Amino acid sequence: MVRFILLSVLFLLAFYVIKGLLKGLKSRKVLKTGSKHDGKPPVTDILVQDPVCGVYCAKRDALSLNWQGKTYYFCSDKCRNKFRDQQKKS
Ligand SMILES: [Zn+2]
């Protein structure tokens, strides 16, 4: 019985040590990537909504269209053309 308790305590200790190591690795990784991007603009993953189909897509992947001083973003060329046609009609 005592042996069992000792084993479980050891197991818990090992678990916490591993957990701490993983945490340390993680924070080190963040610091590494942080310094890597020094001088460079960070990757902007701003989500923009397509006014035609309502889908959200990353700004850097989206197609943009300037319409009357406002920039609109679209998921595809098809949506952009559709939007352009709609604006022309109205
Ligand atoms: Zn779309």
PDB file of the backbone (N, CA, C, O) and the ligand in Angstrom, with CONECT records:
HET     ZN  A 101       1
ATOM      1  N   MET A   1       0.835  -1.204   0.000  1.00  0.00           N
ATOM      2  CA  MET A   1       0.000   0.000   0.000  1.00  0.00           C
ATOM      3  C   MET A   1       0.873   1.259   0.000  1.00  0.00           C
ATOM      4  O   MET A   1       0.623   2.203  -0.750  1.00  0.00           O
ATOM      5  N   VAL A   2       1.911   1.253   0.865  1.00  0.00           N
ATOM      6  CA  VAL A   2       2.826   2.407   0.943  1.00  0.00           C
ATOM      7  C   VAL A   2       3.532   2.580  -0.399  1.00  0.00           C
ATOM      8  O   VAL A   2       3.745   3.692  -0.883  1.00  0.00           O
ATOM      9  N   ARG A   3       3.883   1.440  -0.976  1.00  0.00           N
ATOM     10  CA  ARG A   3       4.579   1.454  -2.261  1.00  0.00           C
ATOM     11  C   ARG A   3       3.691   2.117  -3.332  1.00  0.00           C
ATOM     12  O   ARG A   3       4.159   2.882  -4.175  1.00  0.00           O
ATOM     13  N   PHE A   4       2.430   1.798  -3.262  1.00  0.00           N
ATOM     14  CA  PHE A   4       1.480   2.351  -4.229  1.00  0.00           C
ATOM     15  C   PHE A   4       1.401   3.876  -4.100  1.00  0.00           C
ATOM     16  O   PHE A   4       1.400   4.594  -5.100  1.00  0.00           O
ATOM     17  N   ILE A   5       1.336   4.355  -2.855  1.00  0.00           N
ATOM     18  CA  ILE A   5       1.271   5.804  -2.612  1.00  0.00           C
ATOM     19  C   ILE A   5       2.546   6.476  -3.119  1.00  0.00           C
ATOM     20  O   ILE A   5       2.500   7.523  -3.765  1.00  0.00           O
ATOM     21  N   LEU A   6       3.685   5.851  -2.811  1.00  0.00           N
ATOM     22  CA  LEU A   6       4.969   6.399  -3.268  1.00  0.00           C
ATOM     23  C   LEU A   6       5.004   6.496  -4.781  1.00  0.00           C
ATOM     24  O   LEU A   6       5.455   7.494  -5.343  1.00  0.00           O
ATOM     25  N   LEU A   7       4.525   5.449  -5.434  1.00  0.00           N
ATOM     26  CA  LEU A   7       4.510   5.421  -6.898  1.00  0.00           C
ATOM     27  C   LEU A   7       3.636   6.532  -7.463  1.00  0.00           C
ATOM     28  O   LEU A   7       4.009   7.218  -8.415  1.00  0.00           O
ATOM     29  N   SER A   8       2.465   6.695  -6.854  1.00  0.00           N
ATOM     30  CA  SER A   8       1.563   7.729  -7.366  1.00  0.00           C
ATOM     31  C   SER A   8       2.132   9.121  -7.128  1.00  0.00           C
ATOM     32  O   SER A   8       1.944  10.018  -7.949  1.00  0.00           O
ATOM     33  N   VAL A   9       2.831   9.307  -5.999  1.00  0.00           N
ATOM     34  CA  VAL A   9       3.465  10.612  -5.728  1.00  0.00           C
ATOM     35  C   VAL A   9       4.555  10.878  -6.765  1.00  0.00           C
ATOM     36  O   VAL A   9       4.675  11.982  -7.295  1.00  0.00           O
ATOM     37  N   LEU A  10       5.346   9.841  -7.041  1.00  0.00           N
ATOM     38  CA  LEU A  10       6.406   9.974  -8.052  1.00  0.00           C
ATOM     39  C   LEU A  10       5.806  10.303  -9.415  1.00  0.00           C
ATOM     40  O   LEU A  10       6.323  11.135 -10.160  1.00  0.00           O
ATOM     41  N   PHE A  11       4.708   9.630  -9.715  1.00  0.00           N
ATOM     42  CA  PHE A  11       4.040   9.835 -10.994  1.00  0.00           C
ATOM     43  C   PHE A  11       3.560  11.283 -11.111  1.00  0.00           C
ATOM     44  O   PHE A  11       3.718  11.926 -12.148  1.00  0.00           O
ATOM     45  N   LEU A  12       2.971  11.776 -10.019  1.00  0.00           N
ATOM     46  CA  LEU A  12       2.481  13.162  -9.993  1.00  0.00           C
ATOM     47  C   LEU A  12       3.634  14.143 -10.182  1.00  0.00           C
ATOM     48  O   LEU A  12       3.526  15.118 -10.926  1.00  0.00           O
ATOM     49  N   LEU A  13       4.757  13.859  -9.482  1.00  0.00           N
ATOM     50  CA  LEU A  13       5.928  14.731  -9.587  1.00  0.00           C
ATOM     51  C   LEU A  13       6.432  14.770 -11.026  1.00  0.00           C
ATOM     52  O   LEU A  13       6.725  15.833 -11.573  1.00  0.00           O
ATOM     53  N   ALA A  14       6.524  13.583 -11.625  1.00  0.00           N
ATOM     54  CA  ALA A  14       6.985  13.496 -13.015  1.00  0.00           C
ATOM     55  C   ALA A  14       6.045  14.281 -13.919  1.00  0.00           C
ATOM     56  O   ALA A  14       6.479  14.970 -14.842  1.00  0.00           O
ATOM     57  N   PHE A  15       4.758  14.164 -13.640  1.00  0.00           N
ATOM     58  CA  PHE A  15       3.761  14.851 -14.438  1.00  0.00           C
ATOM     59  C   PHE A  15       3.956  16.366 -14.380  1.00  0.00           C
ATOM     60  O   PHE A  15       3.897  17.061 -15.394  1.00  0.00           O
ATOM     61  N   TYR A  16       4.193  16.860 -13.143  1.00  0.00           N
ATOM     62  CA  TYR A  16       4.372  18.309 -12.990  1.00  0.00           C
ATOM     63  C   TYR A  16       5.672  18.781 -13.628  1.00  0.00           C
ATOM     64  O   TYR A  16       5.741  19.876 -14.185  1.00  0.00           O
ATOM     65  N   VAL A  17       6.709  17.938 -13.540  1.00  0.00           N
ATOM     66  CA  VAL A  17       7.997  18.315 -14.137  1.00  0.00           C
ATOM     67  C   VAL A  17       7.843  18.426 -15.648  1.00  0.00           C
ATOM     68  O   VAL A  17       8.319  19.379 -16.264  1.00  0.00           O
ATOM     69  N   ILE A  18       7.169  17.434 -16.242  1.00  0.00           N
ATOM     70  CA  ILE A  18       6.957  17.434 -17.692  1.00  0.00           C
ATOM     71  C   ILE A  18       6.104  18.628 -18.106  1.00  0.00           C
ATOM     72  O   ILE A  18       6.374  19.294 -19.106  1.00  0.00           O
ATOM     73  N   LYS A  19       5.075  18.876 -17.316  1.00  0.00           N
ATOM     74  CA  LYS A  19       4.187  20.000 -17.597  1.00  0.00           C
ATOM     75  C   LYS A  19       4.965  21.318 -17.580  1.00  0.00           C
ATOM     76  O   LYS A  19       4.790  22.171 -18.451  1.00  0.00           O
ATOM     77  N   GLY A  20       5.829  21.466 -16.565  1.00  0.00           N
ATOM     78  CA  GLY A  20       6.650  22.671 -16.445  1.00  0.00           C
ATOM     79  C   GLY A  20       7.595  22.813 -17.617  1.00  0.00           C
ATOM     80  O   GLY A  20       7.789  23.909 -18.143  1.00  0.00           O
ATOM     81  N   LEU A  21       8.187  21.688 -18.028  1.00  0.00           N
ATOM     82  CA  LEU A  21       9.107  21.708 -19.167  1.00  0.00           C
ATOM     83  C   LEU A  21       8.393  22.138 -20.431  1.00  0.00           C
ATOM     84  O   LEU A  21       8.906  22.950 -21.201  1.00  0.00           O
ATOM     85  N   LEU A  22       7.206  21.591 -20.641  1.00  0.00           N
ATOM     86  CA  LEU A  22       6.427  21.933 -21.823  1.00  0.00           C
ATOM     87  C   LEU A  22       6.080  23.412 -21.821  1.00  0.00           C
ATOM     88  O   LEU A  22       6.138  24.081 -22.853  1.00  0.00           O
ATOM     89  N   LYS A  23       5.721  23.906 -20.652  1.00  0.00           N
ATOM     90  CA  LYS A  23       5.378  25.319 -20.512  1.00  0.00           C
ATOM     91  C   LYS A  23       6.584  26.196 -20.851  1.00  0.00           C
ATOM     92  O   LYS A  23       6.462  27.208 -21.540  1.00  0.00           O
ATOM     93  N   GLY A  24       7.755  25.783 -20.348  1.00  0.00           N
ATOM     94  CA  GLY A  24       8.979  26.518 -20.609  1.00  0.00           C
ATOM     95  C   GLY A  24       9.298  26.541 -22.095  1.00  0.00           C
ATOM     96  O   GLY A  24       9.681  27.571 -22.650  1.00  0.00           O
ATOM     97  N   LEU A  25       9.132  25.391 -22.726  1.00  0.00           N
ATOM     98  CA  LEU A  25       9.391  25.284 -24.161  1.00  0.00           C
ATOM     99  C   LEU A  25       8.473  26.209 -24.937  1.00  0.00           C
ATOM    100  O   LEU A  25       8.885  26.895 -25.873  1.00  0.00           O
ATOM    101  N   LYS A  26       7.227  26.206 -24.521  1.00  0.00           N
ATOM    102  CA  LYS A  26       6.218  27.019 -25.203  1.00  0.00           C
ATOM    103  C   LYS A  26       6.569  28.503 -25.141  1.00  0.00           C
ATOM    104  O   LYS A  26       6.541  29.200 -26.155  1.00  0.00           O
ATOM    105  N   SER A  27       6.903  28.980 -23.931  1.00  0.00           N
ATOM    106  CA  SER A  27       7.192  30.410 -23.792  1.00  0.00           C
ATOM    107  C   SER A  27       8.474  30.772 -24.537  1.00  0.00           C
ATOM    108  O   SER A  27       8.602  31.871 -25.076  1.00  0.00           O
ATOM    109  N   ARG A  28       9.437  29.814 -24.560  1.00  0.00           N
ATOM    110  CA  ARG A  28      10.678  30.062 -25.279  1.00  0.00           C
ATOM    111  C   ARG A  28      10.383  30.194 -26.775  1.00  0.00           C
ATOM    112  O   ARG A  28      10.956  31.039 -27.463  1.00  0.00           O
ATOM    113  N   LYS A  29       9.492  29.353 -27.254  1.00  0.00           N
ATOM    114  CA  LYS A  29       9.112  29.349 -28.659  1.00  0.00           C
ATOM    115  C   LYS A  29       8.478  30.701 -29.037  1.00  0.00           C
ATOM    116  O   LYS A  29       8.760  31.264 -30.094  1.00  0.00           O
ATOM    117  N   VAL A  30       7.629  31.191 -28.156  1.00  0.00           N
ATOM    118  CA  VAL A  30       6.947  32.464 -28.411  1.00  0.00           C
ATOM    119  C   VAL A  30       7.976  33.589 -28.509  1.00  0.00           C
ATOM    120  O   VAL A  30       7.898  34.455 -29.380  1.00  0.00           O
ATOM    121  N   LEU A  31       8.953  33.548 -27.582  1.00  0.00           N
ATOM    122  CA  LEU A  31       9.991  34.577 -27.583  1.00  0.00           C
ATOM    123  C   LEU A  31      10.788  34.516 -28.878  1.00  0.00           C
ATOM    124  O   LEU A  31      11.138  35.541 -29.463  1.00  0.00           O
ATOM    125  N   LYS A  32      11.070  33.278 -29.316  1.00  0.00           N
ATOM    126  CA  LYS A  32      11.848  33.062 -30.530  1.00  0.00           C
ATOM    127  C   LYS A  32      11.127  33.665 -31.740  1.00  0.00           C
ATOM    128  O   LYS A  32      11.715  34.410 -32.523  1.00  0.00           O
ATOM    129  N   THR A  33       9.843  33.326 -31.875  1.00  0.00           N
ATOM    130  CA  THR A  33       9.087  33.818 -33.017  1.00  0.00           C
ATOM    131  C   THR A  33       8.928  35.334 -32.909  1.00  0.00           C
ATOM    132  O   THR A  33       8.869  36.034 -33.920  1.00  0.00           O
ATOM    133  N   GLY A  34       8.858  35.836 -31.666  1.00  0.00           N
ATOM    134  CA  GLY A  34       8.707  37.277 -31.470  1.00  0.00           C
ATOM    135  C   GLY A  34       9.912  38.030 -31.999  1.00  0.00           C
ATOM    136  O   GLY A  34       9.777  39.075 -32.636  1.00  0.00           O
ATOM    137  N   SER A  35      11.114  37.480 -31.725  1.00  0.00           N
ATOM    138  CA  SER A  35      12.323  38.158 -32.176  1.00  0.00           C
ATOM    139  C   SER A  35      12.517  37.959 -33.675  1.00  0.00           C
ATOM    140  O   SER A  35      13.142  38.780 -34.346  1.00  0.00           O
ATOM    141  N   LYS A  36      11.979  36.867 -34.187  1.00  0.00           N
ATOM    142  CA  LYS A  36      12.107  36.549 -35.611  1.00  0.00           C
ATOM    143  C   LYS A  36      11.396  37.613 -36.451  1.00  0.00           C
ATOM    144  O   LYS A  36      11.836  37.967 -37.545  1.00  0.00           O
ATOM    145  N   HIS A  37      10.287  38.109 -35.907  1.00  0.00           N
ATOM    146  CA  HIS A  37       9.506  39.064 -36.673  1.00  0.00           C
ATOM    147  C   HIS A  37       9.954  40.505 -36.447  1.00  0.00           C
ATOM    148  O   HIS A  37       9.297  41.444 -36.896  1.00  0.00           O
ATOM    149  N   ASP A  38      11.066  40.672 -35.752  1.00  0.00           N
ATOM    150  CA  ASP A  38      11.563  42.026 -35.493  1.00  0.00           C
ATOM    151  C   ASP A  38      11.865  42.736 -36.813  1.00  0.00           C
ATOM    152  O   ASP A  38      12.543  42.192 -37.684  1.00  0.00           O
ATOM    153  N   GLY A  39      11.358  43.940 -36.943  1.00  0.00           N
ATOM    154  CA  GLY A  39      11.622  44.703 -38.150  1.00  0.00           C
ATOM    155  C   GLY A  39      10.632  44.402 -39.256  1.00  0.00           C
ATOM    156  O   GLY A  39      10.469  45.186 -40.191  1.00  0.00           O
ATOM    157  N   LYS A  40       9.974  43.261 -39.143  1.00  0.00           N
ATOM    158  CA  LYS A  40       8.987  42.899 -40.160  1.00  0.00           C
ATOM    159  C   LYS A  40       7.595  43.118 -39.605  1.00  0.00           C
ATOM    160  O   LYS A  40       7.381  42.918 -38.410  1.00  0.00           O
ATOM    161  N   PRO A  41       6.656  43.515 -40.416  1.00  0.00           N
ATOM    162  CA  PRO A  41       5.299  43.657 -39.895  1.00  0.00           C
ATOM    163  C   PRO A  41       4.716  42.289 -39.564  1.00  0.00           C
ATOM    164  O   PRO A  41       4.927  41.333 -40.310  1.00  0.00           O
ATOM    165  N   PRO A  42       3.994  42.182 -38.469  1.00  0.00           N
ATOM    166  CA  PRO A  42       3.408  40.889 -38.116  1.00  0.00           C
ATOM    167  C   PRO A  42       2.340  40.486 -39.126  1.00  0.00           C
ATOM    168  O   PRO A  42       1.730  41.319 -39.797  1.00  0.00           O
ATOM    169  N   VAL A  43       2.144  39.187 -39.205  1.00  0.00           N
ATOM    170  CA  VAL A  43       1.139  38.683 -40.150  1.00  0.00           C
ATOM    171  C   VAL A  43      -0.237  39.158 -39.692  1.00  0.00           C
ATOM    172  O   VAL A  43      -0.670  38.878 -38.574  1.00  0.00           O
ATOM    173  N   THR A  44      -0.905  39.874 -40.572  1.00  0.00           N
ATOM    174  CA  THR A  44      -2.218  40.385 -40.204  1.00  0.00           C
ATOM    175  C   THR A  44      -3.284  39.410 -40.679  1.00  0.00           C
ATOM    176  O   THR A  44      -3.450  39.154 -41.871  1.00  0.00           O
ATOM    177  N   ASP A  45      -3.982  38.890 -39.714  1.00  0.00           N
ATOM    178  CA  ASP A  45      -5.022  37.925 -40.020  1.00  0.00           C
ATOM    179  C   ASP A  45      -6.385  38.518 -39.678  1.00  0.00           C
ATOM    180  O   ASP A  45      -7.200  37.893 -39.000  1.00  0.00           O
ATOM    181  N   ILE A  46      -6.607  39.714 -40.152  1.00  0.00           N
ATOM    182  CA  ILE A  46      -7.869  40.373 -39.880  1.00  0.00           C
ATOM    183  C   ILE A  46      -8.945  39.745 -40.762  1.00  0.00           C
ATOM    184  O   ILE A  46      -8.749  39.550 -41.962  1.00  0.00           O
ATOM    185  N   LEU A  47     -10.072  39.434 -40.154  1.00  0.00           N
ATOM    186  CA  LEU A  47     -11.167  38.849 -40.913  1.00  0.00           C
ATOM    187  C   LEU A  47     -12.051  39.950 -41.483  1.00  0.00           C
ATOM    188  O   LEU A  47     -12.419  40.902 -40.795  1.00  0.00           O
ATOM    189  N   VAL A  48     -12.375  39.793 -42.741  1.00  0.00           N
ATOM    190  CA  VAL A  48     -13.275  40.742 -43.386  1.00  0.00           C
ATOM    191  C   VAL A  48     -14.474  39.982 -43.933  1.00  0.00           C
ATOM    192  O   VAL A  48     -14.365  38.822 -44.331  1.00  0.00           O
ATOM    193  N   GLN A  49     -15.614  40.653 -43.945  1.00  0.00           N
ATOM    194  CA  GLN A  49     -16.815  39.982 -44.421  1.00  0.00           C
ATOM    195  C   GLN A  49     -17.116  40.329 -45.867  1.00  0.00           C
ATOM    196  O   GLN A  49     -17.091  41.490 -46.275  1.00  0.00           O
ATOM    197  N   ASP A  50     -17.395  39.305 -46.609  1.00  0.00           N
ATOM    198  CA  ASP A  50     -17.797  39.467 -47.999  1.00  0.00           C
ATOM    199  C   ASP A  50     -19.235  39.988 -48.003  1.00  0.00           C
ATOM    200  O   ASP A  50     -20.129  39.306 -47.501  1.00  0.00           O
ATOM    201  N   PRO A  51     -19.482  41.182 -48.557  1.00  0.00           N
ATOM    202  CA  PRO A  51     -20.848  41.733 -48.519  1.00  0.00           C
ATOM    203  C   PRO A  51     -21.831  40.986 -49.423  1.00  0.00           C
ATOM    204  O   PRO A  51     -23.044  41.155 -49.295  1.00  0.00           O
ATOM    205  N   VAL A  52     -21.315  40.169 -50.326  1.00  0.00           N
ATOM    206  CA  VAL A  52     -22.191  39.450 -51.255  1.00  0.00           C
ATOM    207  C   VAL A  52     -22.701  38.152 -50.641  1.00  0.00           C
ATOM    208  O   VAL A  52     -23.910  37.944 -50.541  1.00  0.00           O
ATOM    209  N   CYS A  53     -21.787  37.281 -50.230  1.00  0.00           N
ATOM    210  CA  CYS A  53     -22.218  35.981 -49.704  1.00  0.00           C
ATOM    211  C   CYS A  53     -22.141  35.911 -48.185  1.00  0.00           C
ATOM    212  O   CYS A  53     -22.607  34.936 -47.595  1.00  0.00           O
ATOM    213  N   GLY A  54     -21.560  36.929 -47.530  1.00  0.00           N
ATOM    214  CA  GLY A  54     -21.537  36.963 -46.072  1.00  0.00           C
ATOM    215  C   GLY A  54     -20.446  36.134 -45.429  1.00  0.00           C
ATOM    216  O   GLY A  54     -20.395  35.999 -44.207  1.00  0.00           O
ATOM    217  N   VAL A  55     -19.566  35.575 -46.260  1.00  0.00           N
ATOM    218  CA  VAL A  55     -18.501  34.717 -45.744  1.00  0.00           C
ATOM    219  C   VAL A  55     -17.365  35.586 -45.190  1.00  0.00           C
ATOM    220  O   VAL A  55     -17.042  36.634 -45.749  1.00  0.00           O
ATOM    221  N   TYR A  56     -16.773  35.141 -44.099  1.00  0.00           N
ATOM    222  CA  TYR A  56     -15.621  35.838 -43.529  1.00  0.00           C
ATOM    223  C   TYR A  56     -14.348  35.229 -44.083  1.00  0.00           C
ATOM    224  O   TYR A  56     -14.197  34.008 -44.095  1.00  0.00           O
ATOM    225  N   CYS A  57     -13.436  36.066 -44.541  1.00  0.00           N
ATOM    226  CA  CYS A  57     -12.154  35.545 -45.005  1.00  0.00           C
ATOM    227  C   CYS A  57     -11.027  36.452 -44.537  1.00  0.00           C
ATOM    228  O   CYS A  57     -11.244  37.613 -44.189  1.00  0.00           O
ATOM    229  N   ALA A  58      -9.814  35.898 -44.536  1.00  0.00           N
ATOM    230  CA  ALA A  58      -8.643  36.672 -44.116  1.00  0.00           C
ATOM    231  C   ALA A  58      -8.399  37.807 -45.106  1.00  0.00           C
ATOM    232  O   ALA A  58      -8.478  37.631 -46.322  1.00  0.00           O
ATOM    233  N   LYS A  59      -8.101  38.966 -44.548  1.00  0.00           N
ATOM    234  CA  LYS A  59      -7.931  40.167 -45.366  1.00  0.00           C
ATOM    235  C   LYS A  59      -6.847  39.986 -46.429  1.00  0.00           C
ATOM    236  O   LYS A  59      -6.983  40.440 -47.565  1.00  0.00           O
ATOM    237  N   ARG A  60      -5.754  39.302 -46.022  1.00  0.00           N
ATOM    238  CA  ARG A  60      -4.643  39.150 -46.975  1.00  0.00           C
ATOM    239  C   ARG A  60      -4.975  38.198 -48.115  1.00  0.00           C
ATOM    240  O   ARG A  60      -4.334  38.242 -49.165  1.00  0.00           O
ATOM    241  N   ASP A  61      -5.987  37.324 -47.917  1.00  0.00           N
ATOM    242  CA  ASP A  61      -6.380  36.408 -48.991  1.00  0.00           C
ATOM    243  C   ASP A  61      -7.554  36.949 -49.793  1.00  0.00           C
ATOM    244  O   ASP A  61      -7.847  36.468 -50.888  1.00  0.00           O
ATOM    245  N   ALA A  62      -8.217  37.945 -49.240  1.00  0.00           N
ATOM    246  CA  ALA A  62      -9.430  38.441 -49.877  1.00  0.00           C
ATOM    247  C   ALA A  62      -9.118  39.343 -51.065  1.00  0.00           C
ATOM    248  O   ALA A  62      -8.050  39.950 -51.147  1.00  0.00           O
ATOM    249  N   LEU A  63     -10.070  39.412 -51.973  1.00  0.00           N
ATOM    250  CA  LEU A  63      -9.959  40.313 -53.125  1.00  0.00           C
ATOM    251  C   LEU A  63     -10.598  41.628 -52.720  1.00  0.00           C
ATOM    252  O   LEU A  63     -11.682  41.644 -52.137  1.00  0.00           O
ATOM    253  N   SER A  64      -9.935  42.719 -53.025  1.00  0.00           N
ATOM    254  CA  SER A  64     -10.471  44.004 -52.611  1.00  0.00           C
ATOM    255  C   SER A  64     -11.004  44.796 -53.795  1.00  0.00           C
ATOM    256  O   SER A  64     -10.587  44.599 -54.936  1.00  0.00           O
ATOM    257  N   LEU A  65     -11.920  45.679 -53.503  1.00  0.00           N
ATOM    258  CA  LEU A  65     -12.487  46.557 -54.526  1.00  0.00           C
ATOM    259  C   LEU A  65     -12.766  47.913 -53.893  1.00  0.00           C
ATOM    260  O   LEU A  65     -13.415  48.016 -52.853  1.00  0.00           O
ATOM    261  N   ASN A  66     -12.263  48.935 -54.545  1.00  0.00           N
ATOM    262  CA  ASN A  66     -12.523  50.285 -54.063  1.00  0.00           C
ATOM    263  C   ASN A  66     -13.773  50.809 -54.736  1.00  0.00           C
ATOM    264  O   ASN A  66     -13.835  50.928 -55.960  1.00  0.00           O
ATOM    265  N   TRP A  67     -14.755  51.117 -53.931  1.00  0.00           N
ATOM    266  CA  TRP A  67     -16.002  51.620 -54.482  1.00  0.00           C
ATOM    267  C   TRP A  67     -16.426  52.867 -53.734  1.00  0.00           C
ATOM    268  O   TRP A  67     -16.752  52.808 -52.549  1.00  0.00           O
ATOM    269  N   GLN A  68     -16.422  53.996 -54.426  1.00  0.00           N
ATOM    270  CA  GLN A  68     -16.804  55.293 -53.873  1.00  0.00           C
ATOM    271  C   GLN A  68     -16.058  55.596 -52.573  1.00  0.00           C
ATOM    272  O   GLN A  68     -16.646  56.003 -51.570  1.00  0.00           O
ATOM    273  N   GLY A  69     -14.753  55.384 -52.627  1.00  0.00           N
ATOM    274  CA  GLY A  69     -13.891  55.726 -51.505  1.00  0.00           C
ATOM    275  C   GLY A  69     -13.855  54.706 -50.388  1.00  0.00           C
ATOM    276  O   GLY A  69     -13.148  54.892 -49.397  1.00  0.00           O
ATOM    277  N   LYS A  70     -14.607  53.632 -50.536  1.00  0.00           N
ATOM    278  CA  LYS A  70     -14.633  52.602 -49.509  1.00  0.00           C
ATOM    279  C   LYS A  70     -14.067  51.305 -50.072  1.00  0.00           C
ATOM    280  O   LYS A  70     -14.313  50.961 -51.228  1.00  0.00           O
ATOM    281  N   THR A  71     -13.310  50.591 -49.251  1.00  0.00           N
ATOM    282  CA  THR A  71     -12.732  49.343 -49.719  1.00  0.00           C
ATOM    283  C   THR A  71     -13.595  48.173 -49.264  1.00  0.00           C
ATOM    284  O   THR A  71     -13.920  48.049 -48.084  1.00  0.00           O
ATOM    285  N   TYR A  72     -13.956  47.331 -50.197  1.00  0.00           N
ATOM    286  CA  TYR A  72     -14.744  46.138 -49.900  1.00  0.00           C
ATOM    287  C   TYR A  72     -13.881  44.920 -50.175  1.00  0.00           C
ATOM    288  O   TYR A  72     -13.017  44.931 -51.053  1.00  0.00           O
ATOM    289  N   TYR A  73     -14.134  43.865 -49.402  1.00  0.00           N
ATOM    290  CA  TYR A  73     -13.350  42.638 -49.574  1.00  0.00           C
ATOM    291  C   TYR A  73     -14.262  41.477 -49.931  1.00  0.00           C
ATOM    292  O   TYR A  73     -15.375  41.348 -49.421  1.00  0.00           O
ATOM    293  N   PHE A  74     -13.756  40.640 -50.819  1.00  0.00           N
ATOM    294  CA  PHE A  74     -14.555  39.524 -51.315  1.00  0.00           C
ATOM    295  C   PHE A  74     -13.787  38.216 -51.265  1.00  0.00           C
ATOM    296  O   PHE A  74     -12.558  38.182 -51.326  1.00  0.00           O
ATOM    297  N   CYS A  75     -14.562  37.132 -51.152  1.00  0.00           N
ATOM    298  CA  CYS A  75     -13.942  35.813 -51.065  1.00  0.00           C
ATOM    299  C   CYS A  75     -13.465  35.343 -52.432  1.00  0.00           C
ATOM    300  O   CYS A  75     -12.497  34.589 -52.532  1.00  0.00           O
ATOM    301  N   SER A  76     -14.140  35.786 -53.478  1.00  0.00           N
ATOM    302  CA  SER A  76     -13.760  35.336 -54.816  1.00  0.00           C
ATOM    303  C   SER A  76     -14.057  36.417 -55.852  1.00  0.00           C
ATOM    304  O   SER A  76     -14.739  37.405 -55.580  1.00  0.00           O
ATOM    305  N   ASP A  77     -13.525  36.192 -57.033  1.00  0.00           N
ATOM    306  CA  ASP A  77     -13.740  37.116 -58.139  1.00  0.00           C
ATOM    307  C   ASP A  77     -15.217  37.162 -58.519  1.00  0.00           C
ATOM    308  O   ASP A  77     -15.742  38.195 -58.937  1.00  0.00           O
ATOM    309  N   LYS A  78     -15.869  36.011 -58.360  1.00  0.00           N
ATOM    310  CA  LYS A  78     -17.291  35.897 -58.683  1.00  0.00           C
ATOM    311  C   LYS A  78     -18.114  36.861 -57.818  1.00  0.00           C
ATOM    312  O   LYS A  78     -19.003  37.551 -58.317  1.00  0.00           O
ATOM    313  N   CYS A  79     -17.812  36.898 -56.549  1.00  0.00           N
ATOM    314  CA  CYS A  79     -18.537  37.769 -55.625  1.00  0.00           C
ATOM    315  C   CYS A  79     -18.234  39.233 -55.924  1.00  0.00           C
ATOM    316  O   CYS A  79     -19.110  40.093 -55.836  1.00  0.00           O
ATOM    317  N   ARG A  80     -16.994  39.496 -56.275  1.00  0.00           N
ATOM    318  CA  ARG A  80     -16.595  40.874 -56.563  1.00  0.00           C
ATOM    319  C   ARG A  80     -17.339  41.395 -57.794  1.00  0.00           C
ATOM    320  O   ARG A  80     -17.823  42.527 -57.813  1.00  0.00           O
ATOM    321  N   ASN A  81     -17.420  40.547 -58.819  1.00  0.00           N
ATOM    322  CA  ASN A  81     -18.135  40.945 -60.032  1.00  0.00           C
ATOM    323  C   ASN A  81     -19.619  41.160 -59.748  1.00  0.00           C
ATOM    324  O   ASN A  81     -20.239  42.089 -60.264  1.00  0.00           O
ATOM    325  N   LYS A  82     -20.169  40.283 -58.919  1.00  0.00           N
ATOM    326  CA  LYS A  82     -21.581  40.375 -58.558  1.00  0.00           C
ATOM    327  C   LYS A  82     -21.857  41.697 -57.839  1.00  0.00           C
ATOM    328  O   LYS A  82     -22.848  42.377 -58.107  1.00  0.00           O
ATOM    329  N   PHE A  83     -20.954  42.040 -56.921  1.00  0.00           N
ATOM    330  CA  PHE A  83     -21.096  43.277 -56.157  1.00  0.00           C
ATOM    331  C   PHE A  83     -21.024  44.484 -57.091  1.00  0.00           C
ATOM    332  O   PHE A  83     -21.790  45.438 -56.959  1.00  0.00           O
ATOM    333  N   ARG A  84     -20.089  44.419 -58.035  1.00  0.00           N
ATOM    334  CA  ARG A  84     -19.900  45.511 -58.980  1.00  0.00           C
ATOM    335  C   ARG A  84     -21.173  45.705 -59.819  1.00  0.00           C
ATOM    336  O   ARG A  84     -21.611  46.832 -60.052  1.00  0.00           O
ATOM    337  N   ASP A  85     -21.751  44.596 -60.262  1.00  0.00           N
ATOM    338  CA  ASP A  85     -22.987  44.659 -61.054  1.00  0.00           C
ATOM    339  C   ASP A  85     -24.122  45.257 -60.227  1.00  0.00           C
ATOM    340  O   ASP A  85     -24.895  46.081 -60.716  1.00  0.00           O
ATOM    341  N   GLN A  86     -24.210  44.830 -58.969  1.00  0.00           N
ATOM    342  CA  GLN A  86     -25.274  45.339 -58.089  1.00  0.00           C
ATOM    343  C   GLN A  86     -25.155  46.838 -57.895  1.00  0.00           C
ATOM    344  O   GLN A  86     -26.155  47.556 -57.911  1.00  0.00           O
ATOM    345  N   GLN A  87     -23.925  47.311 -57.712  1.00  0.00           N
ATOM    346  CA  GLN A  87     -23.715  48.745 -57.492  1.00  0.00           C
ATOM    347  C   GLN A  87     -24.040  49.553 -58.738  1.00  0.00           C
ATOM    348  O   GLN A  87     -24.540  50.674 -58.650  1.00  0.00           O
ATOM    349  N   LYS A  88     -23.751  48.971 -59.903  1.00  0.00           N
ATOM    350  CA  LYS A  88     -24.011  49.670 -61.141  1.00  0.00           C
ATOM    351  C   LYS A  88     -25.512  49.811 -61.389  1.00  0.00           C
ATOM    352  O   LYS A  88     -25.982  50.821 -61.913  1.00  0.00           O
ATOM    353  N   LYS A  89     -26.246  48.776 -61.002  1.00  0.00           N
ATOM    354  CA  LYS A  89     -27.687  48.765 -61.201  1.00  0.00           C
ATOM    355  C   LYS A  89     -28.384  49.805 -60.320  1.00  0.00           C
ATOM    356  O   LYS A  89     -29.288  50.512 -60.766  1.00  0.00           O
ATOM    357  N   SER A  90     -27.950  49.880 -59.079  1.00  0.00           N
ATOM    358  CA  SER A  90     -28.644  50.769 -58.145  1.00  0.00           C
ATOM    359  C   SER A  90     -28.168  52.206 -58.257  1.00  0.00           C
ATOM    360  O   SER A  90     -28.657  53.076 -57.537  1.00  0.00           O
TER     361      SER A  90
HETATM  362 ZN    ZN A 101     -18.208  35.592 -51.438  1.00  0.00          ZN2+
END
